[in-house]
């Protein structure tokens, strides 16, 4: 089995196959602009601490003990299949995908999560609609569990949530209509069974015809017509990735997977205008979410 070719020129990226104690191998997603951007930022964050070495098409990872950065779930899967002992730091992967691997291989498999914490997304919706008190959640039977922690957390933020289950396309819209009757807004999680390119247009049209908004699950969905979503900027993700790599190079183990330390908010202004929703500044929303989470966490200590 061979890994995909990485051949882009990037500052700080080694263009040879030398292996040394400070080498960090990189396997890309196949999206060249994305891979170039992430690799360039990571190289800047690492500085002189390590040299990034692209994995070439004819290279194998047998016996490799230097850390490997995998950009995306496909790259991670290929590395894992090729060498179960390779130390891997996964980028652009969501928590449900990587959680089991990291639990089975602590210190050897880690990640910087790409999905946004559901609590942060819910509070983004609250600051978009200050009068909101109820959050509607659509889920499939397989994805119900991922919302349990959120439902327990929300009362501390003067919010409550209810799950509405749809396990087929035929159930989706009728279930969504019931959810819209309950919730002040719909919080979309990273559930491909429900929020996918086939369904998203129908979900948004149904919600907006009833003057209800949809928040999340990612920046890409805002471009598709969702009102707003929090997201982690690439510099924040690569900064944490560089710190994880430095710890590995110094101690031989990765820190636990984690979320980036900074989030911003993306807003679809056209949707806001069509629903007559006044928009606070994006920077203000992100700051208010940070401060509210911090105050509740400090109050519970």
C-alpha positions as semicolon CSV with decimal commas, in nm:
position;residue;x (nm);y (nm);z (nm)
1;X;0,000;0,000;0,000
2;X;0,129;0,346;-0,086
3;X;0,046;0,686;0,052
4;X;-0,057;0,980;-0,157
5;X;0,209;1,200;-0,306
6;X;0,293;1,532;-0,146
7;X;0,500;1,740;-0,382
8;X;0,416;2,102;-0,299
9;X;0,690;2,354;-0,225
10;X;0,637;2,513;0,115
11;X;0,849;2,724;0,347
12;X;1,006;2,511;0,616
13;X;0,914;2,182;0,443
14;X;1,203;1,951;0,367
15;X;1,237;1,849;0,004
16;X;1,447;1,540;0,075
17;X;1,393;1,204;0,243
18;X;1,633;1,241;0,533
19;X;1,511;1,111;0,865
20;X;1,639;1,253;1,193
21;X;1,524;1,304;1,549
22;X;1,345;1,627;1,464
23;X;1,178;1,508;1,144
24;X;0,799;1,527;1,127
25;X;0,637;1,346;0,836
26;X;0,328;1,485;0,665
27;X;0,058;1,304;0,472
28;X;-0,189;1,529;0,292
29;X;-0,561;1,509;0,230
30;X;-0,534;1,525;-0,148
31;X;-0,672;1,880;-0,148
32;X;-0,356;2,057;-0,259
33;X;-0,447;2,416;-0,162
34;X;-0,562;2,300;0,181
35;X;-0,253;2,084;0,234
36;X;-0,024;2,367;0,129
37;X;-0,193;2,614;0,362
38;X;-0,194;2,386;0,666
39;X;0,164;2,275;0,610
40;X;0,293;2,630;0,566
41;X;0,125;2,745;0,888
42;X;0,251;2,440;1,077
43;X;0,607;2,499;0,952
44;X;0,590;2,859;1,072
45;X;0,466;2,750;1,415
46;X;0,735;2,482;1,451
47;X;1,020;2,709;1,347
48;X;1,352;2,536;1,417
49;X;1,196;2,273;1,643
50;X;1,138;2,027;1,358
51;X;1,155;1,979;0,984
52;X;0,844;1,878;0,792
53;X;0,905;1,593;0,547
54;X;0,633;1,503;0,295
55;X;0,563;1,132;0,260
56;X;0,627;1,043;-0,102
57;X;0,423;0,808;-0,316
58;X;0,674;0,524;-0,292
59;X;0,753;0,554;0,080
60;X;0,640;0,310;0,343
61;X;0,610;0,369;0,715
62;X;0,741;0,035;0,838
63;X;0,969;0,097;1,133
64;X;0,909;0,470;1,133
65;X;0,931;0,619;1,483
66;X;0,917;0,989;1,392
67;X;0,577;1,156;1,434
68;X;0,344;1,174;1,135
69;X;0,093;1,454;1,075
70;X;-0,217;1,329;0,891
71;X;-0,434;1,594;0,729
72;X;-0,785;1,453;0,722
73;X;-0,944;1,116;0,802
74;X;-0,836;0,947;0,475
75;X;-0,470;1,026;0,540
76;X;-0,501;0,904;0,899
77;X;-0,662;0,578;0,791
78;X;-0,389;0,509;0,534
79;X;-0,112;0,567;0,786
80;X;-0,284;0,354;1,047
81;X;-0,329;0,068;0,802
82;X;0,031;0,088;0,689
83;X;0,191;0,100;1,033
84;X;-0,014;0,047;1,350
85;X;0,283;0,163;1,559
86;X;0,335;0,498;1,386
87;X;0,289;0,800;1,617
88;X;0,019;1,006;1,446
89;X;-0,113;1,357;1,503
90;X;-0,439;1,394;1,311
91;X;-0,559;1,730;1,181
92;X;-0,892;1,814;1,015
93;X;-1,066;1,522;1,186
94;X;-1,372;1,527;1,409
95;X;-1,381;1,397;1,764
96;X;-1,615;1,101;1,697
97;X;-1,381;0,975;1,423
98;X;-1,057;0,983;1,622
99;X;-1,179;0,922;1,978
100;X;-1,158;0,542;1,968
101;X;-0,809;0,539;1,815
102;X;-0,678;0,786;2,073
103;X;-0,835;0,591;2,359
104;X;-0,674;0,266;2,244
105;X;-0,336;0,427;2,175
106;X;-0,288;0,707;2,430
107;X;0,023;0,913;2,367
108;X;0,070;0,748;2,028
109;X;-0,241;0,882;1,852
110;X;-0,360;1,235;1,912
111;X;-0,549;1,504;1,727
112;X;-0,654;1,865;1,706
113;X;-1,029;1,840;1,668
114;X;-1,184;2,006;1,364
115;X;-1,546;2,000;1,480
116;X;-1,665;2,277;1,711
117;X;-1,782;2,189;2,065
118;X;-2,161;2,172;2,062
119;X;-2,187;2,399;2,366
120;X;-2,001;2,673;2,184
121;X;-2,231;2,639;1,883
122;X;-2,539;2,653;2,106
123;X;-2,416;2,970;2,274
124;X;-2,340;3,120;1,934
125;X;-2,710;3,074;1,858
126;X;-2,807;3,230;2,192
127;X;-2,608;3,545;2,122
128;X;-2,759;3,563;1,775
129;X;-3,105;3,537;1,937
130;X;-3,075;3,674;2,292
131;X;-3,434;3,578;2,375
132;X;-3,374;3,210;2,290
133;X;-3,426;2,956;2,568
134;X;-3,492;2,629;2,379
135;X;-3,264;2,445;2,139
136;X;-3,391;2,180;1,896
137;X;-3,155;1,897;1,807
138;X;-3,201;1,662;1,511
139;X;-3,027;1,327;1,543
140;X;-3,025;0,976;1,408
141;X;-3,045;0,679;1,643
142;X;-2,672;0,627;1,599
143;X;-2,582;0,988;1,682
144;X;-2,804;1,045;1,988
145;X;-2,525;0,979;2,235
146;X;-2,308;1,267;2,115
147;X;-2,571;1,519;2,235
148;X;-2,616;1,386;2,591
149;X;-2,337;1,594;2,746
150;X;-2,468;1,908;2,577
151;X;-2,821;1,856;2,711
152;X;-2,679;1,824;3,063
153;X;-2,466;2,138;3,026
154;X;-2,722;2,378;2,878
155;X;-2,931;2,453;3,192
156;X;-2,631;2,632;3,344
157;X;-2,656;2,872;3,048
158;X;-3,035;2,921;3,080
159;X;-3,099;2,697;2,782
160;X;-3,272;2,363;2,745
161;X;-3,263;2,121;2,454
162;X;-3,470;1,837;2,316
163;X;-3,373;1,563;2,073
164;X;-3,584;1,475;1,771
165;X;-3,497;1,147;1,599
166;X;-3,502;1,090;1,223
167;X;-3,358;0,767;1,083
168;X;-3,460;0,805;0,720
169;X;-3,507;1,075;0,459
170;X;-3,883;1,018;0,478
171;X;-3,879;1,097;0,851
172;X;-3,652;1,400;0,824
173;X;-3,885;1,685;0,728
174;X;-4,181;1,579;0,949
175;X;-3,936;1,544;1,240
176;X;-3,781;1,880;1,158
177;X;-4,123;2,047;1,163
178;X;-4,183;1,913;1,516
179;X;-3,837;2,032;1,618
180;X;-3,906;2,380;1,482
181;X;-4,229;2,397;1,682
182;X;-4,029;2,333;1,999
183;X;-3,701;2,518;1,951
184;X;-3,612;2,885;1,916
185;X;-3,341;2,759;1,679
186;X;-3,202;2,434;1,543
187;X;-2,849;2,338;1,643
188;X;-2,689;2,130;1,368
189;X;-2,427;1,881;1,480
190;X;-2,169;1,700;1,272
191;X;-2,405;1,420;1,172
192;X;-2,362;1,327;0,806
193;X;-2,675;1,111;0,815
194;X;-2,883;1,428;0,856
195;X;-2,672;1,729;0,761
196;X;-2,537;1,637;0,419
197;X;-2,544;1,796;0,072
198;X;-2,855;1,597;-0,019
199;X;-3,060;1,720;0,277
200;X;-2,930;2,061;0,376
201;X;-3,130;2,263;0,121
202;X;-3,459;2,104;0,235
203;X;-3,371;2,156;0,601
204;X;-3,289;2,523;0,552
205;X;-3,595;2,599;0,340
206;X;-3,824;2,430;0,592
207;X;-3,669;2,622;0,881
208;X;-3,663;2,964;0,717
209;X;-4,022;2,936;0,594
210;X;-4,111;2,914;0,962
211;X;-3,878;3,202;1,054
212;X;-3,645;2,977;1,249
213;X;-3,268;2,978;1,220
214;X;-3,011;2,699;1,195
215;X;-2,673;2,723;1,371
216;X;-2,369;2,512;1,278
217;X;-2,226;2,262;1,221
218;X;-1,934;2,431;1,040
219;X;-1,813;2,733;0,848
220;X;-1,880;2,554;0,519
221;X;-2,251;2,525;0,601
222;X;-2,276;2,902;0,651
223;X;-2,183;2,941;0,287
224;X;-2,457;2,688;0,206
225;X;-2,720;2,898;0,385
226;X;-2,696;2,833;0,760
227;X;-2,722;3,159;0,956
228;X;-2,405;3,123;1,164
229;X;-2,141;2,890;1,299
230;X;-1,839;2,910;1,522
231;X;-1,515;2,781;1,374
232;X;-1,149;2,749;1,465
233;X;-0,913;2,951;1,243
234;X;-0,629;2,757;1,085
235;X;-0,356;2,946;1,276
236;X;-0,514;2,837;1,605
237;X;-0,529;2,473;1,492
238;X;-0,170;2,468;1,368
239;X;-0,043;2,646;1,681
240;X;-0,185;2,370;1,900
241;X;-0,060;2,105;1,655
242;X;0,292;2,249;1,678
243;X;0,274;2,238;2,058
244;X;0,162;1,873;2,048
245;X;0,453;1,789;1,817
246;X;0,706;1,968;2,037
247;X;0,584;1,770;2,338
248;X;0,618;1,447;2,144
249;X;0,971;1,531;2,029
250;X;1,071;1,613;2,387
251;X;0,890;1,336;2,575
252;X;0,806;1,063;2,323
253;X;0,431;1,094;2,377
254;X;0,159;1,322;2,245
255;X;-0,070;1,517;2,476
256;X;-0,435;1,410;2,465
257;X;-0,647;1,520;2,168
258;X;-0,793;1,864;2,220
259;X;-0,988;2,149;2,069
260;X;-0,806;2,463;1,953
261;X;-0,788;2,753;2,197
262;X;-0,948;3,014;1,972
263;X;-1,278;3,033;1,785
264;X;-1,437;3,286;1,555
265;X;-1,789;3,324;1,418
266;X;-1,898;3,316;1,053
267;X;-2,236;3,472;0,966
268;X;-2,448;3,461;0,653
269;X;-2,556;3,825;0,626
270;X;-2,798;3,758;0,340
271;X;-2,991;3,505;0,549
272;X;-2,996;3,746;0,844
273;X;-3,143;4,020;0,628
274;X;-3,409;3,791;0,483
275;X;-3,516;3,687;0,837
276;X;-3,491;4,044;0,973
277;X;-3,234;3,943;1,234
278;X;-3,007;4,225;1,356
279;X;-2,647;4,113;1,349
280;X;-2,401;4,194;1,625
281;X;-2,037;4,206;1,523
282;X;-1,883;3,863;1,476
283;X;-1,593;3,946;1,705
284;X;-1,841;4,047;1,979
285;X;-2,029;3,717;1,951
286;X;-1,710;3,510;1,980
287;X;-1,593;3,718;2,277
288;X;-1,926;3,686;2,456
289;X;-1,930;3,309;2,409
290;X;-1,575;3,284;2,549
291;X;-1,660;3,499;2,850
292;X;-1,984;3,314;2,929
293;X;-1,818;2,971;2,913
294;X;-1,535;3,095;3,131
295;X;-1,766;3,248;3,392
296;X;-1,983;2,936;3,421
297;X;-1,678;2,708;3,447
298;X;-1,520;2,928;3,715
299;X;-1,847;2,942;3,905
300;X;-1,869;2,563;3,916
301;X;-1,522;2,514;4,060
